[in-house]
Amino acid sequence: MHANDDPRVYGLLTALYTVARNAHRLRQVGVDSACDKAGYSILFTLRDTGPLRLSELAAAMHLDISTISRQVHALIAGGFCVASDDPADRRARRLTLTDRGHAELKEIVRQLGTALAETVQSWPDADVDTLTTLLRRLAADLETTLLARHSGRPRVRRLDEPALHAAEPAEQASAHDVPEQSDVLDLKETMQ
């Protein structure tokens, strides 16, 4: 099914674009934060996944390592996250949120939550619940589509997901065992 073939898909695409554009504008005018949009996207990802290597973070966010590296350097310099030795491989570094990073996320969520609550205050609770359910479903299905289109990239497990099982293919379990060169070099330079 393509947007050109089905007006419902085109309508959905238009609605999603409009929501994303307005959400971006809301972050610009409605959030007082020391982090930019990219910065708190990284902080949210680290909160949801736990400590990650730089390559794992890039994969989780579907971004290039060089892009993530620049953004992570700024977050480390701002005290929002730290890079520490990976216990599984001392040559690699893992990024972890600091107390300041957790506090910043809490404040961002509070500010965005206040604005969102104002937006839907006149909606019936059932509509808010239905929208939440459908957005979660869409997010999960979009993730599945992204994974299918970029099957060569490793998937990063969220903290609320079960760990890999022994019956799953070995390459999935070992994909993160070998540090990427950028995991070893980029973050060690940051810490010097």
Protein Blocks (a to p, Z undefined) as FASTA:
>chain_A
ZZklpmklmmmmmmmmmmmmmmmmmmmmmpccfbdfklmmmmmmmmmnopadfklmmmmn
opafklmmmmmmmmmmnopaccdddfklmkbccddddfklmmmmmmmmmmmmmmmmmmmm
mpcfklmmmmmmmmmmmmmmmmmmmmmmmmmbccdddfkbccddfkbcfklmmmmmpccf
klmmmmmmmmZZ
